[in-house]
Structures are given as C-alpha cells and as structure tokens.
C-alpha cells in the first residue's frame, strides 16, 4: 500500500494507482516505475508556491 500512497502524492487518483501497482507488481517493475514517476523537488517556499519550479504553484 505504500507505493499506492506515493503515487497518490504525485497526483494520481487512488483507483488508478491501485490497479497500476497491482499490474506492475505482477511484472516486477513497480520500484522502477515509482522512482521514475516521482518528482524530486526540494521546496524552499514551504509549499506556498513561491519557488520557480514549485509543484504547489498551480493549486
């Protein structure tokens, strides 16, 4: 369930995250997919959307 939570944190709805993780677990490629799908941003604005590349900018 941890992987589903990580995908949901990146903006994917739960139903899609759950089905995607189930199929990727069967294939054995879940870890690679999760790592490539996460956005690696260290927010300097505290989530206020003030960073130039802040993922919270359009919320």
MDTraj code that builds the backbone (N, CA, C; nanometers):
import mdtraj as md
import numpy as np

residues = "UNK UNK UNK UNK UNK UNK UNK UNK UNK UNK UNK UNK UNK UNK UNK UNK UNK UNK UNK UNK UNK UNK UNK UNK UNK UNK UNK UNK UNK UNK UNK UNK UNK UNK UNK UNK UNK UNK UNK UNK UNK UNK UNK UNK UNK UNK UNK UNK UNK UNK UNK UNK UNK UNK UNK UNK UNK UNK UNK".split()
xyz = np.array([
    [0.0819, -0.1189, 0.0000],
    [0.0000, 0.0000, 0.0000],
    [0.0868, 0.1259, 0.0000],
    [0.2097, 0.1150, 0.0399],
    [0.2992, 0.2303, 0.0434],
    [0.3212, 0.2889, -0.0957],
    [0.3343, 0.2026, -0.1953],
    [0.3569, 0.2503, -0.3309],
    [0.2358, 0.3264, -0.3835],
    [0.1150, 0.2786, -0.3506],
    [-0.0053, 0.3485, -0.3914],
    [-0.0099, 0.4891, -0.3310],
    [0.0319, 0.4996, -0.2067],
    [0.0332, 0.6300, -0.1404],
    [0.1334, 0.7234, -0.2072],
    [0.2466, 0.6702, -0.2480],
    [0.3464, 0.7527, -0.3148],
    [0.2944, 0.8041, -0.4487],
    [0.2214, 0.7194, -0.5225],
    [0.1646, 0.7636, -0.6494],
    [0.0532, 0.8650, -0.6276],
    [-0.0262, 0.8458, -0.5249],
    [-0.1334, 0.9408, -0.4953],
    [-0.0753, 1.0762, -0.4562],
    [0.0379, 1.0756, -0.3893],
    [0.1030, 1.2012, -0.3526],
    [0.1511, 1.2769, -0.4756],
    [0.1779, 1.2046, -0.5829],
    [0.2203, 1.2721, -0.7058],
    [0.1027, 1.3121, -0.7929],
    [-0.0212, 1.2876, -0.7446],
    [-0.1387, 1.3375, -0.8144],
    [-0.2243, 1.2343, -0.8836],
    [-0.1939, 1.1077, -0.8725],
    [-0.2705, 1.0028, -0.9376],
    [-0.3884, 0.9625, -0.8490],
    [-0.5096, 0.9483, -0.9037],
    [-0.6233, 0.9041, -0.8220],
    [-0.6022, 0.7627, -0.7675],
    [-0.6653, 0.7318, -0.6531],
    [-0.6433, 0.6041, -0.5858],
    [-0.6771, 0.4851, -0.6743],
    [-0.7891, 0.4893, -0.7448],
    [-0.8291, 0.3731, -0.8253],
    [-0.7251, 0.3416, -0.9322],
    [-0.6708, 0.4446, -0.9954],
    [-0.5676, 0.4230, -1.0965],
    [-0.4373, 0.3753, -1.0333],
    [-0.4017, 0.4334, -0.9196],
    [-0.2789, 0.3938, -0.8513],
    [-0.2865, 0.2484, -0.8072],
    [-0.4018, 0.2074, -0.7562],
    [-0.4178, 0.0699, -0.7073],
    [-0.4070, -0.0304, -0.8213],
    [-0.4780, -0.0058, -0.9314],
    [-0.4727, -0.1006, -1.0432],
    [-0.3361, -0.1012, -1.1097],
    [-0.2741, 0.0157, -1.1207],
    [-0.1412, 0.0235, -1.1813],
    [-0.0383, -0.0515, -1.0976],
    [-0.0434, -0.0323, -0.9661],
    [0.0516, -0.1007, -0.8786],
    [0.0323, -0.2515, -0.8822],
    [-0.0931, -0.2962, -0.8895],
    [-0.1197, -0.4399, -0.8959],
    [-0.0584, -0.5015, -1.0204],
    [-0.0776, -0.4370, -1.1341],
    [-0.0223, -0.4928, -1.2576],
    [0.1297, -0.4846, -1.2606],
    [0.1863, -0.3762, -1.2088],
    [0.3322, -0.3638, -1.2086],
    [0.3975, -0.4590, -1.1087],
    [0.3276, -0.4915, -1.0001],
    [0.3815, -0.5906, -0.9060],
    [0.3938, -0.7263, -0.9732],
    [0.2930, -0.7619, -1.0544],
    [0.2983, -0.8900, -1.1252],
    [0.4156, -0.8941, -1.2217],
    [0.4432, -0.7811, -1.2870],
    [0.5534, -0.7744, -1.3829],
    [0.6892, -0.7620, -1.3148],
    [0.6902, -0.7127, -1.1916],
    [0.8155, -0.6943, -1.1190],
    [0.8858, -0.5636, -1.1485],
    [0.8135, -0.4668, -1.2029],
    [0.8754, -0.3398, -1.2397],
    [0.8210, -0.2222, -1.1599],
    [0.7604, -0.2487, -1.0463],
    [0.6956, -0.1432, -0.9691],
    [0.7957, -0.0409, -0.9155],
    [0.9045, -0.0858, -0.8579],
    [1.0013, 0.0066, -0.7978],
    [1.0595, 0.1039, -0.9002],
    [1.0924, 0.0535, -1.0183],
    [1.1476, 0.1401, -1.1215],
    [1.0449, 0.2435, -1.1666],
    [0.9189, 0.2020, -1.1772],
    [0.8150, 0.2943, -1.2196],
    [0.7921, 0.4039, -1.1161],
    [0.7882, 0.3672, -0.9894],
    [0.7658, 0.4646, -0.8825],
    [0.8783, 0.5671, -0.8811],
    [1.0007, 0.5216, -0.8889],
    [1.1159, 0.6131, -0.8854],
    [1.1161, 0.7084, -1.0043],
    [1.0789, 0.6601, -1.1214],
    [1.0810, 0.7466, -1.2388],
    [0.9620, 0.8419, -1.2413],
    [0.8546, 0.8074, -1.1704],
    [0.7332, 0.8885, -1.1733],
    [0.7312, 0.9984, -1.0680],
    [0.8114, 0.9852, -0.9634],
    [0.8116, 1.0853, -0.8574],
    [0.8857, 1.2105, -0.9025],
    [0.8358, 1.3222, -0.8595],
    [0.9023, 1.4486, -0.8872],
    [0.9939, 1.4785, -0.7701],
    [1.1203, 1.4951, -0.7991],
    [1.2182, 1.5220, -0.6942],
    [1.2403, 1.6720, -0.6834],
    [1.1582, 1.7360, -0.6022],
    [1.1671, 1.8801, -0.5826],
    [1.1815, 1.9075, -0.4338],
    [1.2837, 1.9809, -0.3986],
    [1.3004, 2.0254, -0.2610],
    [1.2444, 2.1659, -0.2532],
    [1.1318, 2.1772, -0.1859],
    [1.0589, 2.3038, -0.1812],
    [1.1261, 2.3986, -0.0831],
    [1.1576, 2.5169, -0.1317],
    [1.2206, 2.6190, -0.0487],
    [1.1193, 2.7182, 0.0065],
    [0.9951, 2.7104, -0.0451],
    [0.8943, 2.8079, -0.0047],
    [0.7986, 2.7525, 0.0999],
    [0.8167, 2.6276, 0.1406],
    [0.7270, 2.5690, 0.2400],
    [0.5928, 2.5288, 0.1823],
    [0.5839, 2.5099, 0.0522],
    [0.4596, 2.4683, -0.0109],
    [0.3668, 2.5819, -0.0483],
    [0.4146, 2.7043, -0.0438],
    [0.3301, 2.8198, -0.0763],
    [0.3222, 2.8488, -0.2255],
    [0.4061, 2.7874, -0.3058],
    [0.4042, 2.8100, -0.4495],
    [0.4933, 2.9237, -0.4944],
    [0.5902, 2.9613, -0.4141],
    [0.6780, 3.0728, -0.4488],
    [0.8052, 3.0304, -0.5204],
    [0.8392, 2.9027, -0.5212],
    [0.9570, 2.8551, -0.5918],
    [0.9317, 2.8591, -0.7426],
    [1.0340, 2.8802, -0.8248],
    [1.0144, 2.8824, -0.9704],
    [0.9616, 2.7510, -1.0251],
    [1.0038, 2.6363, -0.9692],
    [0.9581, 2.5068, -1.0187],
    [0.8732, 2.4335, -0.9148],
    [0.8000, 2.5073, -0.8334],
    [0.7222, 2.4514, -0.7235],
    [0.6015, 2.3733, -0.7766],
    [0.5823, 2.2479, -0.7306],
    [0.4653, 2.1720, -0.7741],
    [0.3361, 2.2263, -0.7146],
    [0.3434, 2.3105, -0.6128],
    [0.2252, 2.3673, -0.5496],
    [0.1823, 2.4995, -0.6145],
    [0.2513, 2.5395, -0.7178],
    [0.2280, 2.6698, -0.7808],
    [0.0878, 2.6819, -0.8405],
    [0.0358, 2.5772, -0.9015],
    [-0.0934, 2.5845, -0.9711],
    [-0.2090, 2.5311, -0.8891],
    [-0.1942, 2.5145, -0.7618],
    [-0.3036, 2.4618, -0.6787],
    [-0.3981, 2.5703, -0.6381],
])
top = md.Topology()
chain = top.add_chain()
for i, resn in enumerate(residues, 1):
    res = top.add_residue(resn, chain, resSeq=i)
    for name in ("N", "CA", "C"):
        top.add_atom(name, md.element.get_by_symbol(name[0]), res)
traj = md.Trajectory(xyz[None], top)
